[in-house]
Amino acid sequence: MCVPGCQEAVMRRLSRRGFFKGLGAAGAGAAVFTAFPPPRPAHAQGASFSRVVDLTHPLGPDFPTFFGKPQLSMERNAAFAKDGYNMFTWTVVEHTGTHLDAPIHFSADGADAASIGADQLVVPLAVVDIKDKAASNPDYRVTPDDLKTWEAANGELPNGGCVVMNSGWAQYVTGEKFRNVDAEGVMHFPGFHVEAAMYMMEKGVVGMAVDTLSLDFGASKDFSTHYAWLPSGRWGVECVANLDEVPATGATFVLGGPKIKGASGGPSRVFALV
């Protein structure tokens, strides 16, 4: 969601007292964040699959970004016609395209991208469909009630698994509606409510994914879902694609995140094994 320096900018706008007061109004506080056990790996569901769904958007310099500025450029180092091979130098902000949010992205000392165990990157997947609600309210946030409705139809959320929001927003990725900025410069797209994040933590969910630019909804001013979720040792994935091709339950999520020391995230190749 954020480029480097985002957290510092956010925290400058929010006093510590004001931040936690806001979370208190949502029924959550700092003490609650540490009350849940750290995420535990779970065996991915099923020993076989019949197809692979690519949940990754193609990434280019024109891919929409949270701050509305390009975050990828490519400089050619070699051309096949001249050199016998092709090679580029990339300049890329970590949080660009379909990408990982590592715990350290919104915490002082959380795990970096290279430190997330492989057994937490291949996990059971739950797809929560809120397309109808998002179509009528672009500021919609996934709530605990949405998750409980999913559980009533599909069983418990997967302990050690990933829960992904399917808001239908991926269809807008090539146009201005993906960021959906109003006249005051505020974005409007769906995300997870912090109370839903707390509920998922209670269930032992390890990963949260969205088909939008942020785990928080676009108009968020405090990034409360990021600050609740990531410091607990969990990861997020933003800008996921092709969720309509994945069933509500039974698939396995495969996160091919970058194994870069110190990285707070990075562009990733993400799959669902169905």
N, C-alpha and C positions, 0 to 999 in steps of 0.2 A: 504494500500500500504506500509506504513512505519512501522517499529518497533519503540518503544519509543526512543527518541533521534534523530530520522531522521530529524525533522525540524531544530533542532539546527545544525546538521551536514550540512544540505543544506545551511542554512543561513551563516554558516562560510565560505562556498565556494563562496557565492554570496554577494557582497557588496549591500547595499540598492540602491545605484545609478545604479549599473550594472543590478540589478534585474528589476527595473522599466524601464530601458532603453530597456531591452529585451522585456518587455511587450509592450512598446511603438511601437516597430517594428512590433508587431502583431496587432496593432491597439487598444491596451487597456492600461489603466493606473490605478493607485491606486484610483484616484478620480472616475473613472468609476465604480469601485466595489461598492461604497457606493451610487451611483446614482440610483440604482434600488431599488424598495420597497422590504421589506422582504417578503419571501414566505408566501402565504396564503393557508390554507387548502381548499380542494375541495371535494365535495361529489364524492365517487367512482361511476363509470358508472354502471347503471343497478342495479336492486333490486334482481336479481337472477343470478345463474350461473349453468352450467351443469357439469363442471369438474374442478378439481384442478390440476394445473401443479406445481410440485415441482421444483423450480429454484435453489435448493441448492445442491452443491457437498457434498458427504460424506467426512468427515474430519478425517484424521489419521495423525500420526507422519510423514509420507512420503509425505504429500501434498506439492506441489511446493510453494515456497515462494519468495518474492521479492529479498531478499538477498541470497537466495540459501542455507539457513541453516534451519534445523528443528525448528519449532516454537510451537510444541505441544508434550508433553510427559504425560504419564498416569502411576500413581503408584497405585497398588492395595492396598486397605486398608482392604477389607474383601472379602472372597470367600464363595460362597453358600455352598460348600461341608463341609467347616469348621465352618462357622459362621451363616449359615442360610440365608444369604443375600449377595449381591454383592455391592461393593462401591469402587470408585477410587478417588484419588486426581489428579486434572489436573494442569499442568503448561503450560500456553498458552500465547503467545503474542497476543495482541488484534486484530491485523490485519493479521489474518490467515484464510485460507479457504474462503468460501463465507461469507463476513463480511461487517459490517457497517463502514463507515467513518462519524463520527459525526462532526459538525462544529468546535469543539475545536481541532480536529486533526491537522488543519493547521491554527489556529488562537490563539491569546493570551487569549481571554476571550469569545469564542463562547460557544454555548450550548453543554453540555456533553451528553452522550448517554441516561442518565436517564431523561434529560430535554426536549427531543423532544416530542412534543405532539402526542398523539395517533391518532388525526385527520390528522396528516401529514404522517402517516405510512400505511394507507389504502387509496390508491389513484388511479386515472385513469392511465393506462399504454399505452405508445407509444413505439413500437418496430421498430427501424431503422436498416434495413438490409444492411450491407456493405460487405457481405461475398465475393463477386466477387472482390471488390477492395482490400480487405485485402489479398486475395489469391495471387494477383499479386504484392502487396506491403505491407509487414508486418509492415512497419512504417506508414501505412495510419492513418490519423486522421479524424474523423467525422467533417465536415465543415458546415457552415450555409447553403450552397447550398444543401447538403444532407438533412438537415432538411426541407428546402423549397420544395425539391422534394417530401419528405414524406407528407408535408402539401398539396401539389397539388393533391395528390392521396387520402388523408385521412381526410383532414380538418385541422383546427388549432391544434397545439400542446396543450395538456391539461393544462389549467391554474390550478396550484395546483397539477399537476400530476408528474409522473416519466417518463423520457425518457431513454430507455436502448439501448445500442449498441449491435447488433448481428453481430459479426465479424466471427463467426464460430470457434473461438479460443478454445471454451470449449472442442472440440473433441481432443485436444492435451494435456489435463490435466494430463494424466498418463505418458507422455513422456517428453523428453528434449525440444521439440519445444514449449512447453507452455511458458518457459522462453526465449528460442531462443537466446542464448548467442553467440556472435561472438568471434573471436580470441582475441579481445581486451577487452573482458569482458562486452561488451555493449549488453543489451537485445533489441530484436526487436519484438514488438507486437503492435497492434492498440490501439487507445484511442480516446479521444475527443480533438479537437483543442480548444484553449482558446476562439477563436472567436465564436465557436459553443456554448460554455458555456455562453458567453455574450448574444447571441441570445436567448437562453433558459431562461435566467434571464429576458430579456425583455418580454417574453411570460408568465412569472409567474410560470415556472416549479419549483417544489420543490425538486425533486430527480433526480439523475443521476446514471445510473448503467452500468456496463460493464461485458463482459465475459472473461476479462483478469485480470492481476495482478494489474492494476493501471488505474485510471481515465485518467491519462496522458499516452501518448504512451511510449513504453519501453525505447527508446533512449533519453527521455527527460532529460535535465540537470537542468532545473529550476522549474519543477512541476507547471508551470503557470496555468494549469487548476485547480489543487487542490487549489492554492492560490487565484484564482478568485472565485471559486465556494463555498468552505466551509466557508470562513469568512463572506459570505453574509447571513448566517443562513440556508443554504441548506445542505442536506446530500447526501452521495454517497454509492453505494454498488459495491463491486468488486468480481470477480470470480463467476458470475452468470452462471447457467447451463440451458440446455433444452429449449433454446429460440426458436428453430424451431417448438416447439409445441404450440407457442403462436401467435395469429394473430397480424397484424400490429397495429390494434386499437380495442377498445371495451373491452379489459380485464381489470381487477382490480389487482393492485400490492399490496401485503400484506407483510410488512417488520416486522418480529418478531425479532427486535434487542434487545440486552441486556439492562435491566434497572438497570445499575450499576452506582452509583454516581461517578462522576469524570472521567468516562471512555471516551476515545477518539474514541471508536468504539468497535467492538467485533464480534466474530463468530455469525452468524444469520441464522435463518430458514426463507426462502423467498419463497413466492408462487405467482402464477398468477391464478386468478379466471376467467375462460373462459365460 
